[in-house]
Amino acid sequence: SIRRDNPENGPSFGADSLIIPLGKSDPKMARSKLGSYYERFPDGSNSLFGKPQVQLRDLKVYHGVYEEGEYIPFTDAEPFALY
């Protein structure tokens, strides 16, 4: 699931591990930098790909299809709230 979708940067997935900007200039570029929640790989790298940036072969997006007026789950969720 997408954690954040900023117009400038594109969607982000996970705590801080995967960014896919989906920009027109380089639409298949993906970046990864694993943060402090993750253990480093045996070679010392901290990326899902073994290097900070890669070109994706393809990207599949799955989404729901809803009827007019049908409730869409989680649309009422607050993106960030402190109580």
KEKE-218212 format. One line per field, with one value per atom (N, C-alpha, C, O): x, y, z; atom name; chain. Coordinates in pm, 1 decimal, always signed. Layout:
N
px	c(X, ...);
py	c(Y, ...);
pz	c(Z, ...);
site	c(CA, ...);
unit	c(A, ...);
//
This chain:
83
px	c(+83.1, +0.0, +87.8, +201.4, +36.0, +109.7, +100.1, -8.5, +212.4, +215.4, +195.0, +127.5, +252.4, +243.8, +250.0, +324.0, +173.9, +177.8, +186.9, +85.6, +308.0, +331.9, +342.9, +406.1, +283.6, +293.5, +437.4, +470.1, +524.0, +662.3, +747.5, +834.6, +722.9, +811.3, +751.3, +825.3, +621.0, +557.1, +528.1, +554.1, +474.2, +435.2, +554.9, +660.4, +536.7, +635.2, +569.9, +452.9, +644.0, +593.8, +677.9, +799.7, +615.7, +689.6, +735.6, +709.5, +804.8, +846.8, +938.4, +915.9, +1037.7, +1128.0, +1209.5, +1323.5, +1151.3, +1232.2, +1222.8, +1316.9, +1113.1, +1096.9, +1027.5, +921.2, +1087.5, +1028.1, +1027.3, +1130.2, +910.7, +895.0, +833.2, +711.7, +914.0, +863.6, +761.7, +678.6, +764.2, +672.6, +676.3, +573.5, +793.5, +808.6, +817.0, +854.8, +781.6, +785.7, +927.9, +949.7, +1024.7, +1161.7, +1225.5, +1310.4, +1185.8, +1243.8, +1139.5, +1152.9, +1035.0, +918.9, +943.1, +861.1, +1052.3, +1074.2, +1183.5, +1228.9, +1225.7, +1328.8, +1269.4, +1163.3, +1338.5, +1296.4, +1418.1, +1528.9, +1396.1, +1503.6, +1468.6, +1351.8, +1572.1, +1551.3, +1663.7, +1781.5, +1625.2, +1721.5, +1654.4, +1561.1, +1702.7, +1645.7, +1693.7, +1813.2, +1601.4, +1633.2, +1672.3, +1705.8, +1667.6, +1714.7, +1626.9, +1668.2, +1505.9, +1420.1, +1468.1, +1423.2, +1558.1, +1600.4, +1746.7, +1829.4, +1777.0, +1914.8, +1983.1, +1918.6, +2109.5, +2183.9, +2207.5, +2208.2, +2226.5, +2256.0, +2399.7, +2479.3, +2434.8, +2569.9, +2681.0, +2789.5, +2655.6, +2757.4, +2759.6, +2838.1, +2674.0, +2670.4, +2573.3, +2554.2, +2511.7, +2419.2, +2290.3, +2253.8, +2222.4, +2096.7, +1988.5, +1914.9, +1979.4, +1881.6, +1813.4, +1875.1, +1687.9, +1616.0, +1676.3, +1660.3, +1745.6, +1797.9, +1946.2, +1998.2, +2015.5, +2159.5, +2235.3, +2356.9, +2165.4, +2221.4, +2111.1, +1993.8, +2143.9, +2043.0, +1931.9, +1821.0, +1959.8, +1863.0, +1866.6, +1973.7, +1749.5, +1740.5, +1633.5, +1549.5, +1637.4, +1532.1, +1440.1, +1486.8, +1311.6, +1214.7, +1184.6, +1180.7, +1163.5, +1120.2, +975.4, +939.2, +892.5, +753.3, +698.6, +758.6, +584.5, +520.1, +372.0, +308.2, +317.0, +173.5, +105.3, +153.2, -5.0, -82.9, -220.7, -288.9, -260.5, -391.4, -479.2, -435.5, -600.6, -690.2, -832.6, -864.2, -915.9, -1055.0, -1139.6, -1104.1, -1250.9, -1348.4, -1477.9, -1529.9, -1528.9, -1645.8, -1757.5, -1732.8, -1878.9, -1996.3, -2015.9, -1967.1, -2085.5, -2118.9, -2191.3, -2292.0, -2140.3, -2202.4, -2163.7, -2199.3, -2092.1, -2050.6, -1940.6, -1852.2, -1946.3, -1845.1, -1709.9, -1701.3, -1606.1, -1470.9, -1397.1, -1380.3, -1352.9, -1289.2, -1169.9, -1094.2, -1154.5, -1043.2, -1039.6, -942.0, -1141.1, -1140.0, -1163.2, -1134.9, -1214.0, -1236.2, -1122.5, -1131.0, -1016.5, -903.7, -824.5, -806.9, -777.4, -696.4, -551.5, -500.8, -484.2, -349.3, -248.7, -155.9, -267.0, -175.8, -252.0, -300.1, -262.4, -337.3, -269.3, -225.1, -262.3, -215.0, -330.9, -392.1, -360.9, -470.4, -417.3, -494.2);
py	c(-118.1, +0.0, +124.7, +121.8, +230.4, +355.1, +425.6, +441.3, +467.0, +539.4, +687.5, +754.8, +738.8, +880.6, +895.6, +823.0, +987.8, +1014.5, +1164.6, +1234.4, +1212.9, +1355.8, +1387.9, +1312.6, +1496.9, +1533.4, +1554.5, +1526.0, +1604.1, +1632.1, +1505.4, +1495.5, +1407.6, +1291.4, +1160.3, +1065.5, +1152.0, +1024.4, +943.9, +990.0, +823.4, +742.6, +687.1, +661.4, +668.9, +604.8, +484.4, +489.6, +377.5, +254.5, +220.9, +238.5, +172.8, +131.4, +247.6, +363.6, +216.0, +318.0, +421.9, +541.7, +380.1, +472.1, +395.4, +431.5, +290.1, +195.4, +203.0, +161.7, +254.0, +246.8, +371.4, +409.0, +435.7, +553.4, +530.9, +498.8, +547.9, +536.8, +667.5, +684.5, +760.9, +893.3, +899.5, +990.3, +808.6, +807.8, +939.3, +985.7, +998.3, +1122.9, +1097.9, +989.2, +1198.4, +1185.8, +1171.1, +1104.4, +1232.6, +1226.6, +1089.2, +1049.9, +1016.1, +883.8, +797.1, +768.9, +754.0, +691.5, +555.8, +511.9, +487.9, +355.4, +353.2, +245.7, +469.0, +475.5, +451.3, +504.2, +371.0, +345.4, +360.4, +320.5, +418.2, +435.6, +361.7, +348.6, +314.2, +246.1, +280.2, +275.7, +314.1, +333.6, +285.2, +347.8, +174.3, +117.5, +196.7, +221.7, +235.3, +315.7, +232.1, +114.3, +293.8, +230.7, +115.4, +39.0, +101.1, -11.5, -142.8, -250.0, -135.4, -252.7, -286.4, -197.7, -415.8, -461.4, -449.0, -467.5, -418.8, -408.8, -549.2, -648.2, -555.3, -681.4, -723.1, -640.4, -851.3, -898.4, -815.0, -801.7, -759.7, -677.9, -533.8, -452.6, -500.9, -367.4, -272.1, -160.1, -314.3, -225.7, -207.1, -291.3, -96.6, -67.0, -31.1, +65.9, -110.2, -88.1, -219.6, -325.8, -212.8, -333.9, -394.7, -514.0, -312.4, -356.0, -389.2, -439.3, -362.9, -382.2, -258.7, -251.0, -162.2, -31.9, +70.5, +33.3, +197.8, +297.7, +320.3, +358.8, +296.9, +331.3, +226.6, +178.4, +191.5, +94.2, +137.7, +222.4, +79.3, +94.9, -27.0, -140.6, -4.4, -112.9, -167.7, -92.4, -298.8, -357.9, -323.1, -284.9, -336.4, -295.7, -269.2, -307.9, -203.1, -169.3, -196.0, -142.3, -277.1, -307.7, -237.3, -240.9, -174.5, -104.1, -169.2, -182.3, -209.0, -270.2, -171.8, -112.3, -154.5, -61.0, -114.8, -200.8, -63.5, -105.1, -29.2, +80.5, -88.8, -23.3, -14.3, -115.2, +106.7, +128.7, +194.6, +274.6, +159.7, +219.2, +361.3, +395.9, +442.6, +579.1, +574.1, +504.7, +647.4, +652.7, +538.6, +541.1, +439.0, +326.2, +371.4, +448.2, +323.5, +358.1, +298.9, +181.1, +379.9, +334.3, +320.2, +418.7, +198.4, +175.5, +267.5, +298.9, +309.4, +389.7, +532.8, +603.4, +578.1, +715.9, +814.7, +933.6, +766.4, +854.6, +848.5, +909.6, +775.2, +763.9, +893.7, +957.5, +931.9, +1052.3, +1012.0, +916.7, +1083.5, +1044.5, +1051.7, +971.1, +1148.0, +1158.9, +1228.5, +1340.5, +1164.0, +1224.1, +1192.6, +1080.2, +1290.8, +1272.2, +1298.2, +1405.0, +1204.1, +1220.4, +1222.2, +1235.1);
pz	c(+0.0, +0.0, +0.0, +47.2, -51.5, -57.2, +77.0, +132.7, +127.1, +253.8, +229.1, +307.0, +122.0, +90.6, -61.2, -127.7, -115.4, -259.0, -280.0, -282.4, -295.1, -314.5, -463.1, -537.2, -508.2, -650.1, -696.2, -811.5, -607.3, -644.5, -653.3, -739.7, -563.6, -550.4, -597.8, -624.1, -609.5, -642.3, -517.7, -406.5, -534.6, -419.1, -343.2, -401.1, -212.0, -125.9, -61.4, -23.3, -49.1, +10.4, +132.1, +129.1, +239.3, +356.4, +442.2, +410.4, +551.8, +647.0, +582.6, +599.6, +511.4, +441.8, +339.3, +309.9, +285.4, +209.7, +58.4, -9.3, +1.6, -143.1, -195.7, -146.5, -296.1, -359.2, -509.9, -569.3, -571.2, -715.4, -762.6, -752.8, -813.9, -847.4, -960.9, -961.3, -1055.5, -1170.3, -1247.8, -1297.1, -1258.3, -1333.2, -1482.4, -1526.3, -1559.6, -1705.7, -1758.2, -1859.3, -1690.9, -1740.6, -1723.1, -1803.1, -1619.7, -1593.2, -1523.5, -1404.4, -1596.0, -1532.0, -1467.7, -1387.1, -1500.0, -1442.7, -1335.9, -1296.5, -1289.2, -1189.1, -1050.3, -1017.1, -970.2, -832.1, -741.1, -776.7, -623.8, -526.4, -397.6, -361.0, -330.3, -203.5, -107.6, -142.9, +13.5, +121.0, +248.9, +299.2, +299.8, +421.0, +541.5, +556.9, +625.4, +742.4, +862.6, +850.1, +977.4, +1100.9, +1148.3, +1235.6, +1092.3, +1129.6, +1068.1, +1108.6, +971.6, +895.1, +922.5, +943.2, +922.2, +934.4, +798.7, +695.5, +797.4, +671.6, +614.5, +687.7, +484.8, +417.8, +448.3, +492.6, +425.2, +456.3, +389.7, +446.2, +271.9, +205.2, +256.3, +207.6, +354.5, +412.8, +345.4, +392.8, +236.1, +165.3, +244.3, +326.4, +218.7, +287.1, +185.5, +203.7, +78.3, -27.4, -60.9, -53.4, -97.4, -138.8, -265.1, -290.9, -343.5, -472.7, -471.5, -571.3, -361.9, -359.6, -403.7, -386.0, -461.0, -496.9, -477.5, -476.9, -461.7, -425.2, -528.1, -491.0, -656.6, -761.3, -872.6, -909.4, -926.3, -1036.3, -1136.3, -1105.9, -1254.4, -1354.4, -1342.9, -1351.2, -1324.2, -1314.9, -1454.2, -1551.5, -1463.3, -1590.6, -1617.5, -1728.8, -1514.8, -1526.6, -1387.7, -1287.4, -1382.9, -1257.1, -1272.1, -1362.7, -1185.8, -1190.2, -1074.0, -960.6, -1103.1, -1002.2, -995.2, -1096.8, -877.6, -857.0, -781.3, -682.7, -826.1, -759.1, -766.2, -848.4, -680.1, -676.2, -777.0, -820.4, -813.1, -900.9, -821.3, -773.7, -807.6, -723.4, -803.5, -893.7, -768.9, -831.9, -781.3, -673.7, -856.1, -815.1, -680.1, -666.2, -581.2, -448.9, -356.1, -238.3, -405.8, -321.5, -225.5, -263.5, -101.1, -1.9, -43.1, -78.0, -39.0, -68.7, +64.4, +136.2, +98.0, +228.0, +252.5, +160.6, +375.6, +425.1, +372.0, +397.2, +300.3, +252.5, +366.6, +352.4, +478.2, +592.5, +694.2, +800.7, +661.7, +753.5, +754.3, +650.6, +871.3, +882.5, +852.4, +911.6, +761.0, +723.4, +838.6, +845.1, +929.5, +1042.2, +1154.2, +1137.1, +1264.8, +1375.0, +1508.4, +1532.1, +1592.2, +1728.4, +1822.3, +1817.6, +1905.4, +2001.2, +2140.6, +2235.8);
site	c(N, CA, C, O, N, CA, C, O, N, CA, C, O, N, CA, C, O, N, CA, C, O, N, CA, C, O, N, CA, C, O, N, CA, C, O, N, CA, C, O, N, CA, C, O, N, CA, C, O, N, CA, C, O, N, CA, C, O, N, CA, C, O, N, CA, C, O, N, CA, C, O, N, CA, C, O, N, CA, C, O, N, CA, C, O, N, CA, C, O, N, CA, C, O, N, CA, C, O, N, CA, C, O, N, CA, C, O, N, CA, C, O, N, CA, C, O, N, CA, C, O, N, CA, C, O, N, CA, C, O, N, CA, C, O, N, CA, C, O, N, CA, C, O, N, CA, C, O, N, CA, C, O, N, CA, C, O, N, CA, C, O, N, CA, C, O, N, CA, C, O, N, CA, C, O, N, CA, C, O, N, CA, C, O, N, CA, C, O, N, CA, C, O, N, CA, C, O, N, CA, C, O, N, CA, C, O, N, CA, C, O, N, CA, C, O, N, CA, C, O, N, CA, C, O, N, CA, C, O, N, CA, C, O, N, CA, C, O, N, CA, C, O, N, CA, C, O, N, CA, C, O, N, CA, C, O, N, CA, C, O, N, CA, C, O, N, CA, C, O, N, CA, C, O, N, CA, C, O, N, CA, C, O, N, CA, C, O, N, CA, C, O, N, CA, C, O, N, CA, C, O, N, CA, C, O, N, CA, C, O, N, CA, C, O, N, CA, C, O, N, CA, C, O, N, CA, C, O, N, CA, C, O, N, CA, C, O, N, CA, C, O, N, CA, C, O, N, CA, C, O, N, CA, C, O, N, CA, C, O, N, CA, C, O, N, CA, C, O, N, CA, C, O);
unit	c(A, A, A, A, A, A, A, A, A, A, A, A, A, A, A, A, A, A, A, A, A, A, A, A, A, A, A, A, A, A, A, A, A, A, A, A, A, A, A, A, A, A, A, A, A, A, A, A, A, A, A, A, A, A, A, A, A, A, A, A, A, A, A, A, A, A, A, A, A, A, A, A, A, A, A, A, A, A, A, A, A, A, A, A, A, A, A, A, A, A, A, A, A, A, A, A, A, A, A, A, A, A, A, A, A, A, A, A, A, A, A, A, A, A, A, A, A, A, A, A, A, A, A, A, A, A, A, A, A, A, A, A, A, A, A, A, A, A, A, A, A, A, A, A, A, A, A, A, A, A, A, A, A, A, A, A, A, A, A, A, A, A, A, A, A, A, A, A, A, A, A, A, A, A, A, A, A, A, A, A, A, A, A, A, A, A, A, A, A, A, A, A, A, A, A, A, A, A, A, A, A, A, A, A, A, A, A, A, A, A, A, A, A, A, A, A, A, A, A, A, A, A, A, A, A, A, A, A, A, A, A, A, A, A, A, A, A, A, A, A, A, A, A, A, A, A, A, A, A, A, A, A, A, A, A, A, A, A, A, A, A, A, A, A, A, A, A, A, A, A, A, A, A, A, A, A, A, A, A, A, A, A, A, A, A, A, A, A, A, A, A, A, A, A, A, A, A, A, A, A, A, A, A, A, A, A, A, A, A, A, A, A, A, A, A, A, A, A, A, A, A, A, A, A, A, A, A, A, A, A, A, A);
//
